[in-house]
Amino acid sequence: MAEEKTGLAELEESIKSLEALVEKLEGGDLPLEAALAEFERGVKLTRRCQAALTEAEQRIEILLAADGEPEAFEEEDEEADED
């Protein structure tokens, strides 16, 4: 249970960091090199958040499985959504 709270806390902290980073980038006051470094950090934070959310979604799917057996989780194809 402590690991779940830690994971949730890390997700929330990553989201807060990402929000602050976006505000900083939108301000437009950073030199190009610093902006690129912050953008790279933002991409890493976004990936970390997405991985945590995907894991949570998979756990929910397992918990809600009708027959009590874990069901395979199928990730939606993002490219199919864009068409």
Contacts in CASP RR format, 6 or more apart in sequence:
PFRMAT RR
TARGET T0000
AUTHOR 0000-0000-0000
METHOD contacts of the structure
MODEL  1
MAEEKTGLAELEESIKSLEALVEKLEGGDLPLEAALAEFERGVKLTRRCQ
AALTEAEQRIEILLAADGEPEAFEEEDEEADED
7 52 0 8 1.000
10 48 0 8 1.000
10 52 0 8 1.000
11 49 0 8 1.000
11 52 0 8 1.000
11 53 0 8 1.000
14 45 0 8 1.000
14 48 0 8 1.000
14 49 0 8 1.000
14 52 0 8 1.000
15 49 0 8 1.000
17 45 0 8 1.000
18 42 0 8 1.000
18 45 0 8 1.000
18 46 0 8 1.000
18 49 0 8 1.000
21 38 0 8 1.000
21 41 0 8 1.000
21 42 0 8 1.000
21 45 0 8 1.000
24 30 0 8 1.000
24 38 0 8 1.000
25 35 0 8 1.000
25 38 0 8 1.000
25 39 0 8 1.000
28 35 0 8 1.000
30 38 0 8 1.000
54 75 0 8 1.000
57 73 0 8 1.000
58 73 0 8 1.000
61 71 0 8 1.000
61 73 0 8 1.000
62 70 0 8 1.000
62 71 0 8 1.000
62 73 0 8 1.000
65 71 0 8 1.000
END
